[in-house]
Amino acid sequence: MRGAARFRFRPVVETDLPRIMEIEAAGFLHPWSEALLRAELGHAWSIQRAAVAAGPDAGDRILGYVIFWLVHDEVHVLNVGTDPEARRRGVARALMEEAAAIGRGKGARLSTLEVRRSNAPAIALYRSLGYQEVGVRPRYYAEEDEDAIVMTLEFDSR
Ligand SMILES: CC(C)(COP(=O)(O)OP(=O)(O)OC[C@H]1O[C@@H](n2cnc3c(N)ncnc32)[C@H](O)[C@@H]1OP(=O)(O)O)[C@@H](O)C(=O)NCCC(=O)NCCS
């Protein structure tokens, strides 16, 4: 079954922030703060989507989320995360596809993101979606002295 059929997407609202922070804390060395997440909800250029399981008995528990900016003709993915218990079920793939669909619908031509060099699962996810590695930002994650890989996906090419 395709991701879009197994999950539904909805905007993130303020009352979701504790749940989003839970997933952040489980997935990131430096999770976003609640203040930072709340600020995203207020930016006109920032779009957030939560994935929840589809179906009448599925409830509304967030399995994952994506946060991206839409600036000019570019989607810039800031953050995507899946609850550890819901991983490898296509949640992040579906969220990334949803972000791309929203961006394309609003005229975006490409998507860009940065990812830690060591984040093999995320790099595998982005590659599987067609993203290509186009550059490196040396020591972008200064605290760990770690490079960022810059990846892009041109929507027109697919
Ligand atoms: C990276 C992350 C978002 C993937 O979420 P997910 O919902 O488990 O991903 P999906 O199930 O949609 O996986 C889609 C594809 O990505 C790749 N992938 C995902 N996790 C992987 C892993 N642990 N190892 C190798 N490939 C992986 C695979 O190609 C996978 O397809 P497959 O399952 O058919 O092989 C998740 O591991 C996570 O939340 N990590 C912590 C936060 C993070 O690093 N976010 C990204 C940086 S912003």
The ligand as an SDF file (V2000), in Angstrom:
LIG
                    3D

 48 50  0  0  0  0  0  0  0  0999 V2000
   15.5010    9.3100    9.0580 C   0  0  0  0  0  0  0  0  0  0  0  0
   14.0750    8.9990    9.5310 C   0  0  0  0  0  0  0  0  0  0  0  0
   13.2620   10.3020    9.4540 C   0  0  0  0  0  0  0  0  0  0  0  0
   13.4620    7.9570    8.6130 C   0  0  0  0  0  0  0  0  0  0  0  0
   12.0990    7.7910    9.0040 O   0  0  0  0  0  0  0  0  0  0  0  0
   11.2440    6.4850    8.6360 P   0  0  0  0  0  0  0  0  0  0  0  0
    9.8130    6.8650    8.7830 O   0  0  0  0  0  0  0  0  0  0  0  0
   11.7260    5.3240    9.4090 O   0  0  0  0  0  0  0  0  0  0  0  0
   11.6260    6.2970    7.0950 O   0  0  0  0  0  0  0  0  0  0  0  0
   10.8060    5.4420    6.0080 P   0  0  0  0  0  0  0  0  0  0  0  0
   10.1940    4.2430    6.6400 O   0  0  0  0  0  0  0  0  0  0  0  0
    9.8870    6.3670    5.2680 O   0  0  0  0  0  0  0  0  0  0  0  0
   11.9910    4.9680    5.0580 O   0  0  0  0  0  0  0  0  0  0  0  0
   12.0290    5.2780    3.6670 C   0  0  0  0  0  0  0  0  0  0  0  0
   13.3570    4.8010    3.1040 C   0  0  0  0  0  0  0  0  0  0  0  0
   14.4440    5.5100    3.7090 O   0  0  0  0  0  0  0  0  0  0  0  0
   15.5710    4.6240    3.8960 C   0  0  0  0  0  0  0  0  0  0  0  0
   15.8060    4.4040    5.3320 N   0  0  0  0  0  0  0  0  0  0  0  0
   15.0600    4.8460    6.3660 C   0  0  0  0  0  0  0  0  0  0  0  0
   15.6010    4.4600    7.5530 N   0  0  0  0  0  0  0  0  0  0  0  0
   16.7140    3.7520    7.2380 C   0  0  0  0  0  0  0  0  0  0  0  0
   17.6990    3.0900    8.0210 C   0  0  0  0  0  0  0  0  0  0  0  0
   17.6370    3.0670    9.3720 N   0  0  0  0  0  0  0  0  0  0  0  0
   18.7200    2.4820    7.3820 N   0  0  0  0  0  0  0  0  0  0  0  0
   18.7950    2.4880    6.0270 C   0  0  0  0  0  0  0  0  0  0  0  0
   17.8750    3.0800    5.2230 N   0  0  0  0  0  0  0  0  0  0  0  0
   16.8500    3.7140    5.8300 C   0  0  0  0  0  0  0  0  0  0  0  0
   15.1640    3.3290    3.1980 C   0  0  0  0  0  0  0  0  0  0  0  0
   15.5030    3.4720    1.8300 O   0  0  0  0  0  0  0  0  0  0  0  0
   13.6510    3.3550    3.3880 C   0  0  0  0  0  0  0  0  0  0  0  0
   12.9700    2.5370    2.4680 O   0  0  0  0  0  0  0  0  0  0  0  0
   12.7320    0.9660    2.8310 P   0  0  0  0  0  0  0  0  0  0  0  0
   12.2290    0.9030    4.2520 O   0  0  0  0  0  0  0  0  0  0  0  0
   11.7300    0.5380    1.8100 O   0  0  0  0  0  0  0  0  0  0  0  0
   14.0810    0.3310    2.6980 O   0  0  0  0  0  0  0  0  0  0  0  0
   14.0430    8.4500   10.9790 C   0  0  0  0  0  0  0  0  0  0  0  0
   15.0200    7.4270   11.1010 O   0  0  0  0  0  0  0  0  0  0  0  0
   14.2710    9.4860   12.0620 C   0  0  0  0  0  0  0  0  0  0  0  0
   13.3260   10.0980   12.5720 O   0  0  0  0  0  0  0  0  0  0  0  0
   15.5520    9.7110   12.4540 N   0  0  0  0  0  0  0  0  0  0  0  0
   15.8970   10.6750   13.4660 C   0  0  0  0  0  0  0  0  0  0  0  0
   15.6710   12.0810   12.9790 C   0  0  0  0  0  0  0  0  0  0  0  0
   16.4940   12.3950   11.7290 C   0  0  0  0  0  0  0  0  0  0  0  0
   17.6560   12.0340   11.6170 O   0  0  0  0  0  0  0  0  0  0  0  0
   15.8550   13.1020   10.7650 N   0  0  0  0  0  0  0  0  0  0  0  0
   16.4750   13.4590    9.4910 C   0  0  0  0  0  0  0  0  0  0  0  0
   17.3710   14.6260    9.5970 C   0  0  0  0  0  0  0  0  0  0  0  0
   16.4970   16.1610    9.5100 S   0  0  0  0  0  0  0  0  0  0  0  0
  1  2  1  0
  2  3  1  0
  2  4  1  0
  2 36  1  0
  4  5  1  0
  5  6  1  0
  6  7  2  0
  6  8  1  0
  6  9  1  0
  9 10  1  0
 10 11  2  0
 10 12  1  0
 10 13  1  0
 13 14  1  0
 14 15  1  0
 15 16  1  0
 15 30  1  0
 16 17  1  0
 17 18  1  0
 17 28  1  0
 18 19  1  0
 18 27  1  0
 19 20  2  0
 20 21  1  0
 21 22  1  0
 21 27  2  0
 22 23  1  0
 22 24  2  0
 24 25  1  0
 25 26  2  0
 26 27  1  0
 28 29  1  0
 28 30  1  0
 30 31  1  0
 31 32  1  0
 32 33  2  0
 32 34  1  0
 32 35  1  0
 36 37  1  0
 36 38  1  0
 38 39  2  0
 38 40  1  0
 40 41  1  0
 41 42  1  0
 42 43  1  0
 43 44  2  0
 43 45  1  0
 45 46  1  0
 46 47  1  0
 47 48  1  0
M  END
$$$$
